[in-house]
C-alpha cells in the first residue's frame, strides 16, 4: 500500500501525535494512579479523548518547528 507523497505531512502528524498520546497518557496515568484493574480501559479512553487535540496541534506546529530547526542548525 502506497500513499501519495503529498499526504506525507498529514500522515506524519497523525502517526507522531498518536504515538506521543499513547506514551504520554500511559505514563501520566501510571504515575498518577498506578497500574490497576481498569488501567487499560482508562488509558484507551484518555488516548481517544486527547488525540483529537494532539493531531491538529502537531499538524500546525511541526512545519514551524522544522523551519526553526533549519535556521539554527548547520
N, C-alpha and C positions, 0 to 999 in steps of 0.2 A: 504494500500500500504506500503510495507516494502522495504527499500533499504538496501542492504548488508552492514555490519559494515565496510568493507574495504573502502567504499566510504565516510565514516564519515568526514575525513579531507577535502575532496573536497566540500562536502555539507556544512560543517561549513564555509569554506571560501566563498562559493557562497552566503550563506544567510547573514553572517556578513557583507560582502562587499556591498551587495545590500541594506541592512538596513542602513548602515552608509552613503552610497552615497545618498540615498533618503533624509535622515535627514539633512546632511551637505549641500547638494546642495540647499535644500529648505531654510535653514537658511541663507546661503550666498546670495542667490538671493533676499530673502525678506529684508535683511538688506542693501544690496547694491542698489537695485532698487525699493523696496517696492512691495506691492501686487497690481498688476494691471491687466488689462483685459487679457493680454496674459501670465499671470504668470504660469498657469498650463502647457501650451504648452512649454514654455521656460524651466520650471522645468523638464518636461519629457525629453526634448532634452538634458539638462545638465546631467541627470541621465544616459541616453543612451550613451553619449559620455565619461563619466568618469568611468562607471562601468568596462569596459574592462581594465582599468589601475588598479583599486582598487582590482579586483578579484585576479589576479596573485600576486599582492603585498601582500595581506593577506595570500594567499596560501604559499608564500615563507617566510614571516616574522613570521607568527603565531607559527610554531614549535620552532623557535629561541627564541621568547618571552616566550613560555612555559618553555623552558629549563632555561632561566634566572630567571623566577619567581620561578621555582622549586629549584634553587640554593640559592635564597635569602630568602625563606620562610621556616618555621619550618615544 
